[in-house]
Every structure is written in C-alpha cells, then in structure tokens.
C-alpha cells in the first residue's frame, strides 16, 4: 500500500524534526503475547507471528528483542514509523512505562540505549532492580 502524497509530505516534515531532536518522551508497550495490539489493521497472520516472536516490548510501533534488535516483518506488514535507533542519538529520552508485564522490555530498552530516563511506579521499579 502506498502513502498518499499529502501523507508522504507530512512524514517527510516529521522526519526532518525527528532528525534534530534533543529530547523525546516515549512509551513502551507490552510484549505482543501479553497484551492486545493497538494496530487494528494488521492481519491475523502478522499478529500470530508477533505473538510467537519472543519480542519483549515495543517502542514507536517497533517490536524489539532482549538484545535490542528490532523485529522485521516487512514481507507481511509495512509500517510507517519513526526509526527506533534514532533514540540512541537523542540527548534525553524519557520513557514512561509501568507494570510487571513491561519489566523485561524496560530492562532491554535501557540496556540497548533506547532511553536514558525512566518514569515508572514503585512496584515496577522494585521488580526491575530485582532482575538486574
């Protein structure tokens, strides 16, 4: 599916700003096997593949593994998203995430440089500290 020109122009404009950011606030989603997908237009095949992928979370609609590699399924689904690796070059990246189902994702994202400031609740923080 190809983006309409208006959408392409918007995306190009957003990418220009994205490349100049010095701070960002992000959320971190649960692993696909734990929670429901926010993306309603994906096929059941894509959902099933993701559920079985062993990814630990998602940021910017990019599902990632414990080692920080991003799950790539371009053959089955093409998404328009900002590149997650760019987060590693932004001076301040604040991640808002909480809940026990996000602990592994938070740890993996921090270890792989996707954020450098975490805002979470005390229960999640305690579990993170117990695992590291």
OpenMM code with the backbone's topology and positions (N, CA, C; nanometers):
from openmm import Vec3, app, unit

residues = "UNK UNK UNK UNK UNK UNK UNK UNK UNK UNK UNK UNK UNK UNK UNK UNK UNK UNK UNK UNK UNK UNK UNK UNK UNK UNK UNK UNK UNK UNK UNK UNK UNK UNK UNK UNK UNK UNK UNK UNK UNK UNK UNK UNK UNK UNK UNK UNK UNK UNK UNK UNK UNK UNK UNK UNK UNK UNK UNK UNK UNK UNK UNK UNK UNK UNK UNK UNK UNK UNK UNK UNK UNK UNK UNK UNK UNK UNK UNK UNK UNK UNK UNK UNK UNK UNK UNK UNK UNK UNK UNK UNK UNK UNK UNK UNK UNK UNK UNK UNK UNK UNK UNK UNK UNK UNK UNK UNK UNK UNK UNK UNK UNK UNK UNK UNK UNK UNK UNK UNK UNK UNK UNK UNK UNK UNK UNK UNK UNK UNK UNK UNK".split()
positions = [
    Vec3(0.0840, -0.1164, 0.0000),
    Vec3(0.0000, 0.0000, 0.0000),
    Vec3(0.0896, 0.1241, 0.0000),
    Vec3(0.0600, 0.2184, -0.0858),
    Vec3(0.1422, 0.3370, -0.0975),
    Vec3(0.0738, 0.4548, -0.0279),
    Vec3(0.1552, 0.5369, 0.0367),
    Vec3(0.1028, 0.6548, 0.1048),
    Vec3(0.0597, 0.7606, 0.0045),
    Vec3(-0.0466, 0.8315, 0.0359),
    Vec3(-0.0887, 0.9447, -0.0459),
    Vec3(0.0172, 1.0536, -0.0353),
    Vec3(0.0268, 1.1377, -0.1356),
    Vec3(0.1295, 1.2424, -0.1381),
    Vec3(0.1209, 1.3334, -0.0160),
    Vec3(-0.0007, 1.3645, 0.0275),
    Vec3(-0.0172, 1.4501, 0.1457),
    Vec3(0.0476, 1.3844, 0.2667),
    Vec3(0.0256, 1.2547, 0.2828),
    Vec3(0.0840, 1.1815, 0.3944),
    Vec3(0.2360, 1.1727, 0.3803),
    Vec3(0.2846, 1.1529, 0.2599),
    Vec3(0.4293, 1.1493, 0.2375),
    Vec3(0.4917, 1.2816, 0.2781),
    Vec3(0.4286, 1.3917, 0.2384),
    Vec3(0.4808, 1.5245, 0.2725),
    Vec3(0.4842, 1.5448, 0.4241),
    Vec3(0.3794, 1.5021, 0.4918),
    Vec3(0.3752, 1.5132, 0.6389),
    Vec3(0.4852, 1.4291, 0.7023),
    Vec3(0.5005, 1.3083, 0.6525),
    Vec3(0.6022, 1.2197, 0.7081),
    Vec3(0.7423, 1.2772, 0.6878),
    Vec3(0.7687, 1.3311, 0.5709),
    Vec3(0.8993, 1.3921, 0.5426),
    Vec3(0.9250, 1.5083, 0.6378),
    Vec3(0.8238, 1.5886, 0.6620),
    Vec3(0.8369, 1.7027, 0.7536),
    Vec3(0.8652, 1.6549, 0.8956),
    Vec3(0.7921, 1.5538, 0.9398),
    Vec3(0.8137, 1.4990, 1.0737),
    Vec3(0.9542, 1.4405, 1.0850),
    Vec3(0.9991, 1.3692, 0.9821),
    Vec3(1.1352, 1.3115, 0.9841),
    Vec3(1.2420, 1.4180, 0.9964),
    Vec3(1.2227, 1.5335, 0.9346),
    Vec3(1.3196, 1.6434, 0.9470),
    Vec3(1.3293, 1.6895, 1.0917),
    Vec3(1.2147, 1.7030, 1.1589),
    Vec3(1.2160, 1.7398, 1.3002),
    Vec3(1.2776, 1.6289, 1.3845),
    Vec3(1.2430, 1.5056, 1.3533),
    Vec3(1.2934, 1.3896, 1.4254),
    Vec3(1.4462, 1.3858, 1.4240),
    Vec3(1.5037, 1.4201, 1.3113),
    Vec3(1.6489, 1.4168, 1.2976),
    Vec3(1.7193, 1.5269, 1.3769),
    Vec3(1.6428, 1.6260, 1.4267),
    Vec3(1.7034, 1.7371, 1.5010),
    Vec3(1.6664, 1.7377, 1.6493),
    Vec3(1.5965, 1.6376, 1.6959),
    Vec3(1.5521, 1.6357, 1.8356),
    Vec3(1.6688, 1.6295, 1.9327),
    Vec3(1.6531, 1.6972, 2.0467),
    Vec3(1.7487, 1.6815, 2.1559),
    Vec3(1.6802, 1.6223, 2.2792),
    Vec3(1.5485, 1.6004, 2.2699),
    Vec3(1.4735, 1.5362, 2.3779),
    Vec3(1.3489, 1.4700, 2.3191),
    Vec3(1.3065, 1.3620, 2.3830),
    Vec3(1.1862, 1.2909, 2.3385),
    Vec3(1.1223, 1.2224, 2.4587),
    Vec3(0.9923, 1.2081, 2.4535),
    Vec3(0.9181, 1.1318, 2.5533),
    Vec3(0.8513, 1.0165, 2.4796),
    Vec3(0.8756, 0.8961, 2.5279),
    Vec3(0.8225, 0.7766, 2.4619),
    Vec3(0.7482, 0.6883, 2.5616),
    Vec3(0.6653, 0.6028, 2.5095),
    Vec3(0.6035, 0.4979, 2.5888),
    Vec3(0.6629, 0.3656, 2.5472),
    Vec3(0.6416, 0.2657, 2.6283),
    Vec3(0.6901, 0.1317, 2.5983),
    Vec3(0.5730, 0.0364, 2.6139),
    Vec3(0.5453, -0.0399, 2.5090),
    Vec3(0.4334, -0.1331, 2.5106),
    Vec3(0.4733, -0.2704, 2.5590),
    Vec3(0.3733, -0.3461, 2.5980),
    Vec3(0.3951, -0.4824, 2.6463),
    Vec3(0.4331, -0.5747, 2.5303),
    Vec3(0.4916, -0.6888, 2.5607),
    Vec3(0.5177, -0.7865, 2.4552),
    Vec3(0.3856, -0.8282, 2.3901),
    Vec3(0.3856, -0.8579, 2.2613),
    Vec3(0.2603, -0.8900, 2.1916),
    Vec3(0.1893, -1.0135, 2.2457),
    Vec3(0.2613, -1.1044, 2.3089),
    Vec3(0.1957, -1.2242, 2.3631),
    Vec3(0.1182, -1.1923, 2.4915),
    Vec3(0.1411, -1.0739, 2.5500),
    Vec3(0.0783, -1.0355, 2.6758),
    Vec3(-0.0437, -0.9460, 2.6545),
    Vec3(-0.0315, -0.8490, 2.5652),
    Vec3(-0.1369, -0.7501, 2.5510),
    Vec3(-0.2024, -0.7511, 2.4151),
    Vec3(-0.3012, -0.6670, 2.4022),
    Vec3(-0.3707, -0.6526, 2.2749),
    Vec3(-0.2959, -0.5546, 2.1868),
    Vec3(-0.3092, -0.5736, 2.0567),
    Vec3(-0.2454, -0.4853, 1.9613),
    Vec3(-0.3201, -0.3540, 1.9508),
    Vec3(-0.2471, -0.2466, 1.9415),
    Vec3(-0.3079, -0.1170, 1.9164),
    Vec3(-0.3366, -0.0984, 1.7680),
    Vec3(-0.2664, -0.1739, 1.6856),
    Vec3(-0.2795, -0.1596, 1.5412),
    Vec3(-0.3914, -0.2521, 1.4941),
    Vec3(-0.5054, -0.1945, 1.4617),
    Vec3(-0.6211, -0.2770, 1.4283),
    Vec3(-0.6185, -0.3291, 1.2852),
    Vec3(-0.5396, -0.2647, 1.1984),
    Vec3(-0.5446, -0.3054, 1.0580),
    Vec3(-0.4499, -0.4195, 1.0216),
    Vec3(-0.3724, -0.4700, 1.1150),
    Vec3(-0.2806, -0.5780, 1.0809),
    Vec3(-0.3557, -0.7100, 1.0689),
    Vec3(-0.3022, -0.7963, 0.9869),
    Vec3(-0.3660, -0.9257, 0.9632),
    Vec3(-0.3469, -1.0175, 1.0834),
    Vec3(-0.4302, -1.1178, 1.0928),
    Vec3(-0.4166, -1.2169, 1.1993),
    Vec3(-0.2837, -1.2916, 1.1852),
    Vec3(-0.2396, -1.3138, 1.0620),
    Vec3(-0.1115, -1.3807, 1.0378),
    Vec3(0.0021, -1.3015, 1.1025),
    Vec3(0.0030, -1.1693, 1.0822),
    Vec3(0.1063, -1.0821, 1.1400),
    Vec3(0.0990, -1.0870, 1.2931),
    Vec3(-0.0223, -1.0806, 1.3473),
    Vec3(-0.0388, -1.0859, 1.4923),
    Vec3(0.0155, -1.2184, 1.5473),
    Vec3(-0.0163, -1.3288, 1.4809),
    Vec3(0.0298, -1.4599, 1.5265),
    Vec3(0.1821, -1.4698, 1.5227),
    Vec3(0.2423, -1.4185, 1.4175),
    Vec3(0.3885, -1.4208, 1.4067),
    Vec3(0.4506, -1.3382, 1.5193),
    Vec3(0.3950, -1.2204, 1.5444),
    Vec3(0.4471, -1.1362, 1.6524),
    Vec3(0.4297, -1.2010, 1.7892),
    Vec3(0.3147, -1.2599, 1.8125),
    Vec3(0.2881, -1.3244, 1.9418),
    Vec3(0.3912, -1.4339, 1.9700),
    Vec3(0.4345, -1.5032, 1.8663),
    Vec3(0.5324, -1.6112, 1.8824),
    Vec3(0.6775, -1.5654, 1.8658),
    Vec3(0.7003, -1.4369, 1.8529),
    Vec3(0.8327, -1.3848, 1.8187),
    Vec3(0.9310, -1.3730, 1.9343),
    Vec3(0.8842, -1.3795, 2.0574),
    Vec3(0.9691, -1.3622, 2.1761),
    Vec3(1.0217, -1.2195, 2.1896),
    Vec3(0.9537, -1.1235, 2.1272),
    Vec3(0.9903, -0.9844, 2.1492),
    Vec3(0.9492, -0.9461, 2.2911),
    Vec3(1.0188, -0.8463, 2.3487),
    Vec3(0.9953, -0.8101, 2.4890),
    Vec3(0.9177, -0.6801, 2.5061),
    Vec3(0.8943, -0.6079, 2.3988),
    Vec3(0.8202, -0.4824, 2.4078),
    Vec3(0.8195, -0.4102, 2.2756),
    Vec3(0.7563, -0.2926, 2.2762),
    Vec3(0.7607, -0.2117, 2.1558),
    Vec3(0.7741, -0.0650, 2.1916),
    Vec3(0.8447, 0.0042, 2.1067),
    Vec3(0.8621, 0.1491, 2.1134),
    Vec3(0.8433, 0.2004, 1.9721),
    Vec3(0.7632, 0.3040, 1.9572),
    Vec3(0.7367, 0.3634, 1.8254),
    Vec3(0.6835, 0.2600, 1.7266),
    Vec3(0.6063, 0.1667, 1.7763),
    Vec3(0.5485, 0.0576, 1.6961),
    Vec3(0.6530, -0.0381, 1.6395),
    Vec3(0.7706, -0.0370, 1.6965),
    Vec3(0.8759, -0.1321, 1.6603),
    Vec3(0.8878, -0.2324, 1.7749),
    Vec3(0.8566, -0.3573, 1.7482),
    Vec3(0.8747, -0.4609, 1.8491),
    Vec3(1.0215, -0.5005, 1.8495),
    Vec3(1.0782, -0.5194, 1.9694),
    Vec3(1.2211, -0.5478, 1.9787),
    Vec3(1.2468, -0.6644, 2.0722),
    Vec3(1.3636, -0.7275, 2.0505),
    Vec3(1.4076, -0.8411, 2.1294),
    Vec3(1.4943, -0.7935, 2.2456),
    Vec3(1.5261, -0.8851, 2.3346),
    Vec3(1.6071, -0.8531, 2.4518),
    Vec3(1.7411, -0.7905, 2.4140),
    Vec3(1.7994, -0.8320, 2.3031),
    Vec3(1.9293, -0.7785, 2.2623),
    Vec3(1.9191, -0.6443, 2.1885),
    Vec3(1.7972, -0.5916, 2.1748),
    Vec3(1.7786, -0.4614, 2.1111),
    Vec3(1.7511, -0.4661, 1.9624),
    Vec3(1.7630, -0.5830, 1.9016),
    Vec3(1.7315, -0.5896, 1.7594),
    Vec3(1.5808, -0.5763, 1.7401),
    Vec3(1.5459, -0.5137, 1.6304),
    Vec3(1.4060, -0.4861, 1.6008),
    Vec3(1.3494, -0.5996, 1.5166),
    Vec3(1.2301, -0.6414, 1.5509),
    Vec3(1.1615, -0.7465, 1.4768),
    Vec3(1.1245, -0.6931, 1.3390),
    Vec3(1.1690, -0.7602, 1.2356),
    Vec3(1.1460, -0.7146, 1.0979),
    Vec3(1.0512, -0.8114, 1.0282),
    Vec3(0.9382, -0.7586, 0.9873),
    Vec3(0.8417, -0.8417, 0.9177),
    Vec3(0.7870, -0.7670, 0.7969),
    Vec3(0.8779, -0.7019, 0.7238),
    Vec3(0.8368, -0.6213, 0.6083),
    Vec3(0.7638, -0.7035, 0.5024),
    Vec3(0.7933, -0.8308, 0.4970),
    Vec3(0.7276, -0.9157, 0.3965),
    Vec3(0.5775, -0.9276, 0.4222),
    Vec3(0.5364, -0.9125, 0.5479),
    Vec3(0.3958, -0.9300, 0.5828),
    Vec3(0.3234, -0.8018, 0.6218),
    Vec3(0.3997, -0.6993, 0.6604),
    Vec3(0.3349, -0.5758, 0.7047),
    Vec3(0.4314, -0.4602, 0.6873),
    Vec3(0.3864, -0.3554, 0.6230),
    Vec3(0.4701, -0.2366, 0.6069),
    Vec3(0.4123, -0.1256, 0.6923),
    Vec3(0.4956, -0.0745, 0.7801),
    Vec3(0.4504, 0.0324, 0.8679),
    Vec3(0.5277, 0.1592, 0.8395),
    Vec3(0.4624, 0.2685, 0.8661),
    Vec3(0.5282, 0.3982, 0.8564),
    Vec3(0.5508, 0.4433, 0.9992),
    Vec3(0.6750, 0.4476, 1.0391),
    Vec3(0.7081, 0.4814, 1.1764),
    Vec3(0.8426, 0.5516, 1.1784),
    Vec3(0.8671, 0.6210, 1.2862),
    Vec3(0.9971, 0.6841, 1.3024),
    Vec3(1.0969, 0.5777, 1.3470),
    Vec3(1.2219, 0.5908, 1.3049),
    Vec3(1.3216, 0.4865, 1.3350),
    Vec3(1.3597, 0.4823, 1.4830),
    Vec3(1.3473, 0.3657, 1.5420),
    Vec3(1.3763, 0.3479, 1.6839),
    Vec3(1.5246, 0.3698, 1.7160),
    Vec3(1.6140, 0.3346, 1.6242),
    Vec3(1.7571, 0.3511, 1.6501),
    Vec3(1.7976, 0.4965, 1.6681),
    Vec3(1.7198, 0.5881, 1.6144),
    Vec3(1.7483, 0.7309, 1.6305),
    Vec3(1.7449, 0.7710, 1.7777),
    Vec3(1.6675, 0.6990, 1.8588),
    Vec3(1.6589, 0.7304, 2.0013),
    Vec3(1.7956, 0.7270, 2.0687),
    Vec3(1.8848, 0.6436, 2.0200),
    Vec3(2.0174, 0.6296, 2.0793),
    Vec3(2.1008, 0.7564, 2.0648),
    Vec3(2.0640, 0.8432, 1.9709),
    Vec3(2.1409, 0.9647, 1.9455),
    Vec3(2.0771, 1.0902, 2.0044),
    Vec3(1.9648, 1.0754, 2.0714),
    Vec3(1.8958, 1.1897, 2.1303),
    Vec3(1.9447, 1.2061, 2.2744),
    Vec3(1.9777, 1.3303, 2.3099),
    Vec3(2.0383, 1.3581, 2.4398),
    Vec3(1.9531, 1.3091, 2.5575),
    Vec3(1.8257, 1.3416, 2.5579),
    Vec3(1.7370, 1.2996, 2.6669),
    Vec3(1.6163, 1.2276, 2.6088),
    Vec3(1.6026, 1.1009, 2.6436),
    Vec3(1.4848, 1.0240, 2.6037),
    Vec3(1.4193, 0.9738, 2.7317),
    Vec3(1.2996, 1.0237, 2.7567),
    Vec3(1.2247, 0.9879, 2.8764),
    Vec3(1.1238, 0.8799, 2.8392),
    Vec3(1.1302, 0.7692, 2.9097),
    Vec3(1.0384, 0.6575, 2.8861),
    Vec3(0.9370, 0.6529, 3.0001),
    Vec3(0.8103, 0.6545, 2.9636),
    Vec3(0.7016, 0.6401, 3.0599),
    Vec3(0.6498, 0.4975, 3.0476),
    Vec3(0.6735, 0.4158, 3.1489),
    Vec3(0.6314, 0.2758, 3.1406),
    Vec3(0.6175, 0.2183, 3.2810),
    Vec3(0.5143, 0.1396, 3.2998),
    Vec3(0.4941, 0.0750, 3.4283),
    Vec3(0.4143, -0.0520, 3.4119),
    Vec3(0.4243, -0.1371, 3.5094),
    Vec3(0.3523, -0.2632, 3.5080),
    Vec3(0.4484, -0.3799, 3.4964),
    Vec3(0.4146, -0.4871, 3.5643),
    Vec3(0.5038, -0.6030, 3.5676),
    Vec3(0.5254, -0.6655, 3.4310),
    Vec3(0.4286, -0.6554, 3.3415),
    Vec3(0.4441, -0.7138, 3.2089),
    Vec3(0.5436, -0.6362, 3.1227),
    Vec3(0.5855, -0.5196, 3.1682),
    Vec3(0.6804, -0.4384, 3.0919),
    Vec3(0.8226, -0.4441, 3.1462),
    Vec3(0.8442, -0.5130, 3.2563),
    Vec3(0.9754, -0.5150, 3.3210),
    Vec3(1.0858, -0.5589, 3.2257),
    Vec3(1.0695, -0.6718, 3.1577),
    Vec3(1.1743, -0.7196, 3.0661),
    Vec3(1.1972, -0.6212, 2.9518),
    Vec3(1.0914, -0.5631, 2.9005),
    Vec3(1.1039, -0.4641, 2.7937),
    Vec3(1.1759, -0.3392, 2.8400),
    Vec3(1.1453, -0.2932, 2.9602),
    Vec3(1.2125, -0.1751, 3.0157),
    Vec3(1.3617, -0.2021, 3.0297),
    Vec3(1.3954, -0.3164, 3.0858),
    Vec3(1.5373, -0.3516, 3.1048),
    Vec3(1.6081, -0.3594, 2.9698),
    Vec3(1.5482, -0.4288, 2.8742),
    Vec3(1.6110, -0.4430, 2.7418),
    Vec3(1.6255, -0.3081, 2.6730),
    Vec3(1.5226, -0.2249, 2.6797),
    Vec3(1.5283, -0.0936, 2.6145),
    Vec3(1.6354, -0.0053, 2.6782),
    Vec3(1.6479, -0.0100, 2.8105),
    Vec3(1.7515, 0.0685, 2.8788),
    Vec3(1.8909, 0.0184, 2.8431),
    Vec3(1.9092, -0.1119, 2.8466),
    Vec3(2.0414, -0.1696, 2.8157),
    Vec3(2.0837, -0.1407, 2.6719),
    Vec3(1.9871, -0.1260, 2.5838),
    Vec3(2.0178, -0.1037, 2.4427),
    Vec3(2.0111, 0.0433, 2.4022),
    Vec3(1.9999, 0.1317, 2.4996),
    Vec3(2.0111, 0.2749, 2.4742),
    Vec3(1.8906, 0.3409, 2.4101),
    Vec3(1.7720, 0.2799, 2.4203),
    Vec3(1.6527, 0.3406, 2.3614),
    Vec3(1.6003, 0.4558, 2.4468),
    Vec3(1.6360, 0.4589, 2.5755),
    Vec3(1.6025, 0.5724, 2.6618),
    Vec3(1.7090, 0.5857, 2.7683),
    Vec3(1.7135, 0.7043, 2.8342),
    Vec3(1.8090, 0.7237, 2.9420),
    Vec3(1.7460, 0.7808, 3.0694),
    Vec3(1.6158, 0.8033, 3.0676),
    Vec3(1.5414, 0.8454, 3.1862),
    Vec3(1.4131, 0.7629, 3.1899),
    Vec3(1.3839, 0.7046, 3.3056),
    Vec3(1.2639, 0.6232, 3.3202),
    Vec3(1.1724, 0.6840, 3.4257),
    Vec3(1.0457, 0.6939, 3.3916),
    Vec3(0.9428, 0.7307, 3.4891),
    Vec3(0.8512, 0.6097, 3.5004),
    Vec3(0.8451, 0.5529, 3.6224),
    Vec3(0.7655, 0.4332, 3.6461),
    Vec3(0.7094, 0.4362, 3.7870),
    Vec3(0.6377, 0.3324, 3.8238),
    Vec3(0.5827, 0.3219, 3.9583),
    Vec3(0.6782, 0.2414, 4.0469),
    Vec3(0.6566, 0.2467, 4.1767),
    Vec3(0.7488, 0.1836, 4.2711),
    Vec3(0.7493, 0.0304, 4.2606),
    Vec3(0.6372, -0.0300, 4.2310),
    Vec3(0.6312, -0.1762, 4.2187),
    Vec3(0.7136, -0.2220, 4.0981),
    Vec3(0.6953, -0.1543, 3.9851),
    Vec3(0.7735, -0.1886, 3.8649),
    Vec3(0.9217, -0.1662, 3.8908),
    Vec3(0.9557, -0.0537, 3.9537),
    Vec3(1.0965, -0.0226, 3.9840),
    Vec3(1.1584, -0.1313, 4.0716),
    Vec3(1.0845, -0.1776, 4.1712),
    Vec3(1.1348, -0.2830, 4.2596),
    Vec3(1.1645, -0.4106, 4.1798),
    Vec3(1.0741, -0.4477, 4.0911),
    Vec3(1.0956, -0.5688, 4.0098),
    Vec3(1.2133, -0.5523, 3.9140),
    Vec3(1.2301, -0.4336, 3.8595),
    Vec3(1.3440, -0.4071, 3.7710),
    Vec3(1.4736, -0.4265, 3.8493),
    Vec3(1.4808, -0.3664, 3.9667),
    Vec3(1.6026, -0.3759, 4.0495),
    Vec3(1.6316, -0.5198, 4.0917),
    Vec3(1.5289, -0.5980, 4.1148),
    Vec3(1.5483, -0.7393, 4.1496),
    Vec3(1.6027, -0.8214, 4.0340),
    Vec3(1.5742, -0.7790, 3.9094),
    Vec3(1.6174, -0.8561, 3.7920),
    Vec3(1.7556, -0.8155, 3.7399),
    Vec3(1.7999, -0.6953, 3.7717),
    Vec3(1.9287, -0.6503, 3.7160),
    Vec3(2.0424, -0.6750, 3.8118),
] * unit.nanometer
topology = app.Topology()
chain = topology.addChain("A")
for resn in residues:
    res = topology.addResidue(resn, chain)
    for name in ("N", "CA", "C"):
        topology.addAtom(name, app.Element.getBySymbol(name[0]), res)
